[in-house]
Amino acid sequence: MSVARAERLVNLVLCLLSTRQYLSAERIRSIVPGYADAPSDDAFFRTFERDKTELRELGIPLEVGRNKVDDPVDGYRIARRDYELGEIDLEPDEAAAVALAVRLWDSPELTGAAHGALLKLRAAGVDVDESAPTAVESKVRTTEPAFGPLLAAVQAGQAVSFDYRKHNPVEVRARELEPWGVVSWRGRWYVVGHDRERSAPRCFRLSRVVGEVRKVGRPGQVHRPDDVDLLRFVASSSGEPQVSPAVKLWVADGRGAGLRRWATVVERREVDGVPGDVVELELAYPDTAAGWIAGYGADALVLEPDVLAKAVRERLLAAAEGPEWLARPEPAVEGNGVAR
């Protein structure tokens, strides 16, 4: 579903929930964002019919009726009594599943609702452990071009070759892999399989795959061993330790105001003859702060943790190789000063 269509459906649901009267199609067209752009009446009615069908398939109770007997056309509304859920009594394992879903809600619009759900669970006497390990990772992103070809190769049981960029030392080498699976670990995608050159299992980060993924041999020749836990293998071989929420940075004097806003100065230090402060910053998701910190260039240096320092270096190297500079978005900050 396109973003525009999803936004239009959300707007339509909100509109029909906020009224007790039946709204005609023309009335909906005039007040719901997304319908006014229809080039003709026929185009609007076709779009509106598709949207009504979509809502019904999603299980949303769309009522059709007329406010008065002499109304010329039917109208539409959504009755709150049919739309809203009643009281829910969750078992401990069900509450744990809700807590897991909360961890996957990353957008600022959902964060407040997610934490509100946890508060209600705890108020009901349910012990919810957000820090418990899980096989499901949050902050999943699939923007890497290699994702589709590698996943297709896994499904087809076909070997692949690709160029892979190492970060230390920086070099690009050809790899030939019998892929077993593609998994997400700490917000990054990895492919796991048998490396033919090394004759051993290996994992490769998709963001470091350079160029196209090439097929090797015939489909159906690659089979994943039954005793291999892909996620556990990536966790043990990726070289990325569990990251503490505390991040230690060096920031040059008179620089990095956005970093200093949420940080605590712990000591003075010079780096390459440049005076500055060593600061500590609490980040809920340190792995995803690399782009923000890299935007400060030489004015900020990550001291701890090492995984974040490596991620920042990779961003800076990528920026130096390409014409586009990195954006520097400010992270969302909770009321207690913890940035996300």
C-alpha positions as CSV (number, residue, x, y, z in Angstrom):
1,M,0.0,0.0,0.0
2,S,1.3,3.4,-1.0
3,V,1.9,6.1,1.7
4,A,-0.7,8.4,0.2
5,R,-3.3,5.7,0.2
6,A,-2.5,4.6,3.7
7,E,-2.8,8.3,4.9
8,R,-6.1,8.7,3.1
9,L,-7.5,5.6,4.7
10,V,-6.4,6.7,8.2
11,N,-8.0,10.1,7.5
12,L,-11.2,8.5,6.4
13,V,-11.4,6.3,9.5
14,L,-10.8,9.3,11.8
15,C,-13.4,11.3,10.0
16,L,-16.1,8.6,10.2
17,L,-15.3,7.9,13.8
18,S,-15.6,11.5,14.8
19,T,-19.2,11.9,13.7
20,R,-22.5,10.5,14.8
21,Q,-24.3,11.4,11.6
22,Y,-24.0,9.6,8.3
23,L,-21.7,11.5,5.9
24,S,-22.4,11.5,2.2
25,A,-19.7,10.6,-0.3
26,E,-19.6,14.3,-1.5
27,R,-19.3,15.5,2.1
28,I,-16.4,13.1,2.7
29,R,-14.8,14.2,-0.5
30,S,-14.7,17.8,0.7
31,I,-13.4,17.2,4.2
32,V,-11.1,14.2,4.0
33,P,-7.5,15.0,2.8
34,G,-6.6,12.9,-0.3
35,Y,-9.9,13.0,-2.1
36,A,-9.9,16.6,-3.3
37,D,-7.1,15.8,-5.7
38,A,-9.3,13.4,-7.8
39,P,-9.3,14.7,-11.4
40,S,-13.0,13.9,-12.0
41,D,-16.1,12.7,-10.2
42,D,-15.7,9.2,-11.7
43,A,-12.1,9.0,-10.4
44,F,-13.2,10.0,-6.9
45,F,-16.0,7.5,-6.8
46,R,-13.7,4.7,-8.0
47,T,-11.2,5.6,-5.3
48,F,-13.8,5.9,-2.6
49,E,-15.3,2.5,-3.6
50,R,-11.8,0.9,-3.3
51,D,-11.3,2.5,0.1
52,K,-14.6,1.3,1.4
53,T,-13.7,-2.3,0.3
54,E,-10.3,-2.0,1.9
55,L,-11.8,-0.9,5.3
56,R,-14.3,-3.8,5.2
57,E,-11.5,-6.3,4.5
58,L,-9.5,-4.9,7.4
59,G,-12.5,-5.6,9.6
60,I,-13.6,-2.0,10.2
61,P,-17.4,-1.9,10.7
62,L,-18.5,0.7,8.1
63,E,-22.2,1.6,8.5
64,V,-24.4,2.8,5.6
65,G,-27.6,4.8,6.3
66,R,-29.4,8.1,6.1
67,N,-29.9,10.7,8.7
68,K,-33.4,11.5,7.5
69,V,-36.0,9.5,5.6
70,D,-36.0,12.1,2.8
71,D,-32.2,12.3,2.4
72,P,-31.4,11.8,-1.3
73,V,-28.3,9.6,-0.9
74,D,-26.8,7.2,1.6
75,G,-24.1,8.2,4.1
76,Y,-21.4,6.5,6.0
77,R,-20.1,6.3,9.5
78,I,-18.2,4.1,11.9
79,A,-19.9,3.3,15.2
80,R,-17.5,3.5,18.1
81,R,-19.3,0.7,20.0
82,D,-18.4,-1.7,17.1
83,Y,-15.0,-0.3,16.4
84,E,-13.4,-0.1,19.9
85,L,-12.2,-3.1,21.8
86,G,-13.7,-4.0,25.2
87,E,-11.8,-4.8,28.3
88,I,-9.0,-7.3,27.7
89,D,-7.6,-9.7,30.4
90,L,-4.2,-10.8,29.3
91,E,-2.3,-13.9,30.5
92,P,1.4,-13.4,31.4
93,D,2.6,-14.8,28.0
94,E,0.2,-12.7,26.1
95,A,1.3,-9.6,28.0
96,A,4.9,-10.5,27.1
97,A,3.9,-10.5,23.4
98,V,2.4,-7.0,23.8
99,A,5.7,-5.9,25.4
100,L,7.6,-7.3,22.4
101,A,5.3,-5.3,20.0
102,V,6.0,-2.2,22.0
103,R,9.7,-2.7,21.4
104,L,9.0,-2.7,17.6
105,W,7.1,0.6,17.7
106,D,9.8,3.1,16.7
107,S,7.9,6.1,15.4
108,P,7.3,9.1,17.7
109,E,3.6,8.9,17.1
110,L,3.4,5.4,18.6
111,T,6.0,5.6,21.3
112,G,3.7,7.3,23.8
113,A,0.9,4.8,23.2
114,A,3.3,2.0,23.5
115,H,4.6,3.1,26.9
116,G,1.0,3.8,28.0
117,A,0.2,0.1,27.2
118,L,3.0,-1.1,29.3
119,L,1.9,1.1,32.2
120,K,-1.6,-0.4,32.0
121,L,-0.2,-3.9,32.0
122,R,1.9,-3.2,35.1
123,A,-1.0,-1.5,36.8
124,A,-3.0,-4.7,36.3
125,G,-0.3,-6.6,38.1
126,V,1.4,-8.1,35.1
127,D,5.3,-8.2,35.3
128,V,6.6,-7.2,31.8
129,D,10.3,-7.4,31.2
130,E,11.3,-5.2,28.2
131,S,14.9,-6.1,28.5
132,A,14.4,-9.8,28.0
133,P,16.3,-11.2,25.0
134,T,14.2,-12.1,22.0
135,A,14.6,-13.5,18.5
136,V,12.8,-10.5,17.0
137,E,14.8,-7.4,16.4
138,S,13.5,-3.8,16.4
139,K,14.4,-1.1,13.9
140,V,14.4,-3.3,10.9
141,R,15.3,-1.6,7.7
142,T,15.4,-3.1,4.2
143,T,16.9,-0.2,2.2
144,E,20.0,-2.2,1.2
145,P,19.9,-3.1,-2.5
146,A,21.4,-6.5,-1.7
147,F,18.4,-7.5,0.4
148,G,16.1,-8.7,-2.4
149,P,18.6,-10.7,-4.4
150,L,20.1,-12.4,-1.4
151,L,16.6,-13.3,0.0
152,A,15.7,-14.7,-3.4
153,A,18.9,-16.7,-3.5
154,V,18.1,-18.2,0.0
155,Q,14.6,-19.1,-1.2
156,A,15.9,-20.6,-4.4
157,G,18.8,-22.5,-2.7
158,Q,21.3,-20.9,-5.0
159,A,24.8,-19.8,-4.4
160,V,25.8,-16.1,-5.0
161,S,28.9,-14.0,-5.4
162,F,29.3,-10.3,-4.5
163,D,31.9,-7.7,-3.7
164,Y,32.2,-7.0,0.0
165,R,33.8,-3.9,1.6
166,K,35.8,-4.5,4.8
167,H,36.2,-1.5,7.2
168,N,39.6,-2.3,8.7
169,P,41.6,-2.1,6.6
170,V,39.3,-0.5,4.0
171,E,39.2,-2.8,1.0
172,V,36.8,-4.5,-1.4
173,R,37.0,-8.3,-1.9
174,A,35.0,-10.8,-3.9
175,R,33.0,-13.3,-1.9
176,E,31.2,-16.5,-3.0
177,L,28.6,-17.7,-0.6
178,E,26.1,-20.5,-0.2
179,P,23.4,-18.5,1.6
180,W,21.4,-20.0,4.4
181,G,19.3,-17.1,5.5
182,V,19.0,-13.3,5.9
183,V,18.4,-12.0,9.4
184,S,18.3,-8.7,11.3
185,W,20.6,-8.2,14.3
186,R,20.7,-4.9,16.3
187,G,19.0,-3.0,13.5
188,R,21.3,-4.3,10.7
189,W,20.7,-7.0,8.0
190,Y,23.1,-9.9,7.7
191,V,23.3,-12.8,5.3
192,V,24.6,-16.1,6.8
193,G,26.0,-19.0,4.8
194,H,28.9,-21.1,3.8
195,D,31.9,-19.1,2.5
196,R,33.4,-21.2,-0.3
197,E,36.7,-19.4,-0.1
198,R,37.2,-20.0,3.6
199,S,35.3,-23.3,3.6
200,A,33.5,-22.2,6.8
201,P,30.3,-20.5,7.9
202,R,30.4,-16.7,7.7
203,C,28.0,-13.8,8.0
204,F,28.2,-10.5,6.0
205,R,26.5,-7.2,6.7
206,L,24.3,-6.2,3.7
207,S,25.2,-2.5,4.0
208,R,28.8,-3.5,3.0
209,V,27.8,-5.4,-0.1
210,V,29.1,-3.4,-3.1
211,G,27.4,-3.5,-6.5
212,E,25.2,-6.3,-7.7
213,V,24.7,-9.8,-6.2
214,R,25.4,-12.4,-8.9
215,K,23.9,-15.9,-9.1
216,V,26.3,-18.9,-9.2
217,G,25.3,-22.3,-10.3
218,R,21.8,-23.8,-10.4
219,P,18.9,-23.3,-8.0
220,G,18.3,-26.1,-5.4
221,Q,22.0,-26.8,-4.7
222,V,22.2,-25.0,-1.4
223,H,20.6,-26.4,1.8
224,R,20.7,-24.9,5.2
225,P,22.0,-27.2,8.0
226,D,19.3,-28.1,10.5
227,D,21.4,-27.3,13.6
228,V,22.3,-23.7,12.6
229,D,20.7,-20.9,14.6
230,L,21.2,-17.9,12.2
231,L,20.5,-15.2,14.7
232,R,22.7,-16.7,17.4
233,F,25.5,-17.2,14.8
234,V,25.3,-13.5,13.8
235,A,25.3,-12.4,17.4
236,S,28.4,-14.4,18.2
237,S,30.4,-13.6,15.0
238,S,29.5,-10.0,14.2
239,G,31.9,-8.7,16.8
240,E,29.2,-6.4,18.2
241,P,28.9,-6.7,22.0
242,Q,25.8,-5.8,23.9
243,V,25.7,-2.0,23.8
244,S,25.3,-0.1,27.1
245,P,22.9,2.8,26.9
246,A,25.8,5.1,28.1
247,V,27.8,6.6,25.2
248,K,31.0,8.4,25.8
249,L,32.1,11.1,23.4
250,W,34.8,13.7,23.0
251,V,33.4,17.1,21.8
252,A,35.6,20.0,20.7
253,D,35.4,23.3,22.7
254,G,32.7,25.6,21.3
255,R,31.3,22.8,19.1
256,G,28.6,20.2,19.2
257,A,25.8,22.2,20.9
258,G,23.2,19.6,19.9
259,L,25.3,16.9,21.6
260,R,26.1,18.9,24.7
261,R,22.4,19.7,25.2
262,W,21.7,16.2,26.5
263,A,25.2,15.2,27.7
264,T,27.1,15.5,31.0
265,V,30.8,16.6,31.0
266,V,33.0,14.1,32.8
267,E,36.5,15.4,32.1
268,R,38.7,17.6,29.9
269,R,40.9,16.1,27.1
270,E,42.8,17.1,24.1
271,V,42.5,15.1,20.8
272,D,45.3,15.8,18.2
273,G,46.0,19.0,20.0
274,V,42.4,20.2,20.0
275,P,41.0,21.0,23.4
276,G,37.5,19.6,24.3
277,D,35.4,17.8,26.8
278,V,34.7,14.1,27.3
279,V,30.9,13.8,27.8
280,E,28.5,11.0,28.5
281,L,25.2,10.7,26.7
282,E,22.3,8.3,27.4
283,L,20.8,6.9,24.2
284,A,18.0,4.4,24.1
285,Y,19.3,3.1,20.8
286,P,23.0,3.9,20.4
287,D,23.3,1.8,17.2
288,T,21.0,4.2,15.3
289,A,22.8,7.4,16.4
290,A,25.7,7.0,14.0
291,G,24.2,9.4,11.4
292,W,23.4,12.1,13.9
293,I,26.9,12.0,15.5
294,A,28.7,11.7,12.1
295,G,27.0,14.9,11.1
296,Y,29.3,16.8,13.5
297,G,32.4,15.6,11.6
298,A,35.7,16.2,13.3
299,D,34.1,18.1,16.2
300,A,32.9,14.8,17.8
301,L,34.6,11.5,18.4
302,V,33.0,8.4,19.8
303,L,35.1,6.9,22.6
304,E,32.6,4.2,23.8
305,P,31.1,1.8,22.7
306,D,33.3,0.5,20.0
307,V,30.4,-0.6,17.8
308,L,29.0,2.9,17.6
309,A,32.5,4.3,16.9
310,K,32.9,1.9,14.0
311,A,29.4,2.9,12.6
312,V,30.3,6.6,12.7
313,R,33.6,6.0,10.9
314,E,31.7,4.1,8.2
315,R,29.3,7.0,7.7
316,L,32.2,9.4,7.4
317,L,34.0,7.2,4.9
318,A,30.8,6.9,2.9
319,A,30.3,10.7,2.9
320,A,33.9,11.2,1.8
321,E,33.4,8.9,-1.1
322,G,30.1,10.3,-2.4
323,P,28.9,13.8,-3.3
324,E,26.1,13.9,-0.7
325,W,26.8,14.9,2.9
326,L,25.0,13.3,5.8
327,A,21.9,14.8,7.2
328,R,22.0,15.6,10.9
329,P,18.5,14.9,12.4
330,E,18.0,15.6,16.0
331,P,16.9,12.5,17.9
332,A,13.6,12.4,19.7
333,V,14.2,13.0,23.5
334,E,12.0,11.7,26.3
335,G,11.0,13.7,29.2
336,N,13.9,12.2,31.3
337,G,16.4,13.4,28.8
338,V,17.0,10.0,27.2
339,A,17.4,10.4,23.5
340,R,16.0,8.0,21.0
